[in-house]
């Protein structure tokens, strides 16, 4: 692979990953907070039913 192309692709992919990192982090942090549980857990029977709207 040409050296300039390699440098461009590595910077481009790094920029994409750095831009997506905060989005992925916020999704994994905010989802359990809005559901009041982790997505894989069953809801508690005594908890009130809330919609995400």
C-alpha positions as CSV (number, residue, x, y, z in Angstrom):
1,X,0.0,0.0,0.0
2,X,1.2,3.5,-0.8
3,X,2.6,5.3,2.2
4,X,0.4,8.4,1.7
5,X,-2.7,6.2,1.3
6,X,-1.8,4.3,4.5
7,X,-1.4,7.5,6.4
8,X,-4.7,8.9,5.2
9,X,-6.6,5.8,6.0
10,X,-5.2,5.5,9.4
11,X,-6.0,9.1,10.3
12,X,-9.5,8.8,8.7
13,X,-10.3,5.6,10.6
14,X,-8.9,7.2,13.8
15,X,-11.1,10.3,13.3
16,X,-14.2,8.1,12.8
17,X,-13.5,6.1,15.9
18,X,-12.8,9.1,18.0
19,X,-16.1,10.7,16.8
20,X,-18.1,7.5,17.6
21,X,-16.6,6.9,21.0
22,X,-18.6,9.6,22.9
23,X,-21.8,8.4,21.1
24,X,-21.3,4.8,22.1
25,X,-20.4,5.8,25.6
26,X,-23.5,8.0,26.1
27,X,-25.7,5.2,24.7
28,X,-24.4,2.7,27.2
29,X,-24.5,5.1,30.1
30,X,-27.9,6.7,29.4
31,X,-29.9,3.5,28.5
32,X,-29.7,2.0,32.0
33,X,-30.5,5.3,33.6
34,X,-33.6,5.8,31.5
35,X,-34.8,2.2,32.0
36,X,-33.9,2.2,35.7
37,X,-32.3,-1.2,35.0
38,X,-29.8,-2.7,32.6
39,X,-31.2,-3.8,29.2
40,X,-30.6,-7.5,29.9
41,X,-32.3,-7.6,33.3
42,X,-36.0,-8.3,33.7
43,X,-38.1,-5.5,35.1
44,X,-39.0,-5.6,38.7
45,X,-42.6,-6.5,39.5
46,X,-43.1,-3.7,42.0
47,X,-41.6,-1.0,39.8
48,X,-44.1,1.3,38.0
49,X,-44.4,0.9,34.3
50,X,-42.8,3.8,32.4
51,X,-42.5,4.4,28.7
52,X,-39.5,5.9,27.1
53,X,-41.6,8.6,25.4
